Amino acid sequence: MNVRKRSYSLEPGAAEYLERRAKKLKRSASSVLSEILAEAARQEARQRVLDELGAGVDVPEREVQRWLKKLGAA
């Protein structure tokens, strides 16, 4: 069974994981997928900031939020 979120369609293994996670959390698969996508966007924003600033630099949360806005994820 494929799970669809907007224009995303998941492979069967990912769809099964999403269904199990949603059942465990007692939430909809759509809300769980949205949370996973938001976390992925946050991680991507942090990585882009680190790439721009260099390794070993402490990145403030407001800088991460700025990058999220640039990515269209916030």
C-alpha positions as CSV (number, residue, x, y, z in Angstrom):
1,M,0.0,0.0,0.0
2,N,1.5,3.3,-1.1
3,V,1.2,6.3,1.2
4,R,0.8,9.7,-0.6
5,K,1.7,13.1,0.8
6,R,1.2,15.9,-1.6
7,S,3.3,14.8,-4.6
8,Y,5.4,12.3,-2.7
9,S,4.8,8.6,-3.0
10,L,6.8,6.2,-0.8
11,E,8.2,2.8,-1.6
12,P,6.5,-0.1,0.2
13,G,9.1,-0.5,3.0
14,A,9.0,3.2,3.8
15,A,5.2,3.2,3.7
16,E,5.1,0.2,6.1
17,Y,7.5,2.0,8.5
18,L,5.4,5.1,8.3
19,E,2.2,3.2,9.1
20,R,3.9,1.4,12.1
21,R,5.3,4.7,13.4
22,A,1.9,6.4,13.1
23,K,0.1,3.6,14.9
24,K,2.7,3.6,17.7
25,L,2.4,7.4,18.1
26,K,-1.4,7.2,17.6
27,R,-1.2,9.9,14.9
28,S,-2.0,10.0,11.2
29,A,0.6,8.9,8.7
30,S,0.3,12.3,7.1
31,S,1.3,14.1,10.4
32,V,4.2,11.7,11.0
33,L,5.4,12.2,7.4
34,S,5.2,16.0,7.8
35,E,7.3,15.7,11.0
36,I,9.9,13.6,9.3
37,L,10.1,16.0,6.4
38,A,10.4,19.0,8.7
39,E,13.2,17.3,10.7
40,A,15.0,16.5,7.4
41,A,14.7,20.2,6.4
42,R,16.1,21.3,9.8
43,Q,19.1,18.9,9.4
44,E,19.7,20.2,5.8
45,A,19.6,23.8,7.0
46,R,22.1,23.0,9.8
47,Q,24.4,21.3,7.3
48,R,24.3,24.2,4.9
49,V,25.1,26.6,7.7
50,L,28.0,24.5,8.8
51,D,29.3,24.2,5.2
52,E,29.1,28.0,4.9
53,L,30.7,28.8,8.3
54,G,33.1,25.9,8.5
55,A,33.5,23.0,10.9
56,G,33.7,23.4,14.7
57,V,31.6,26.6,14.8
58,D,28.6,26.8,17.2
59,V,25.5,27.6,15.1
60,P,22.8,29.7,16.9
61,E,19.2,28.5,16.5
62,R,18.2,31.8,14.8
63,E,20.8,31.1,12.1
64,V,19.2,27.7,11.5
65,Q,15.8,29.3,11.3
66,R,17.1,31.8,8.7
67,W,18.3,28.9,6.6
68,L,15.0,27.1,7.0
69,K,13.3,30.2,5.6
70,K,15.7,30.2,2.7
71,L,14.8,26.5,2.0
72,G,11.1,27.2,2.3
73,A,10.8,24.8,5.2
74,A,9.8,27.2,8.0
